[in-house]
Amino acid sequence: MKFGWLEITLFSIVLTVVISAILVRGKNWLEPGFWGVFAIVGSLVMFSVLWLLTFDTLKKISFGSNRVPSPTVINHKIGYEYDPDKKRYIPTIGEEEPFFGKQWSEKEATSLLTKGKLVIQSRNCMDCHTLLGNGAYFAPDLTKSWLDPKWETMIQPMTGMKTKEEAMAKWLQNPEYYGTWQRRMPNLKLTEAEAKAIVGYLKFMSAIDTNGFPDHFGRAPSVF
């Protein structure tokens, strides 16, 4: 059985009331100590619940969980399909495919993703872009950008690269050479290794289950 926020809230309130009622037996409800017990018990219960929820959240957002795949997911095809049971789009992990012409070990993939994240931070990409709901809206959202078909239909023919990841890396190194959108991205002076790391990080991001966010990468039904 899965517990949602409503069940957890009701459980916390009931537990607080039951424990407090036991501890204040025989006391007058007008006494300051009567409500002091409720305050202390309520604080302890809420602290305990928040502590448990924190560890539960850390478990769910760790590598290899149902929501956050292993770094080696970059070795697979990644899709985005509507789940009628969950009523939202979810990432799908398909068959293996080479990424920049090779299969990456877990150590190599982890190192690549770490480098990609650090490069994104060092260039202040979130001053223009959005990642997982954080950042600015001047430029496109990058949360599921790996899934954007324009990489294959527009950028890949422009750059002449054989694969989508190679086209993305080429474009990131020389965005001013390839006219795409009215708001052009400045040249961030990325090395080839830095560009590849960013592409790896973006591919990994597309495999994270973000509860259907951002919605514009799929058509949400009008009636739930």
Summary of the structure (lengths in Angstrom):
residues: 224
radius of gyration: 24.0
end to end distance: 22.5
largest distance: 82.6
contacts: 585
relative contact order: 0.12
helix: 52%
strand: 11%
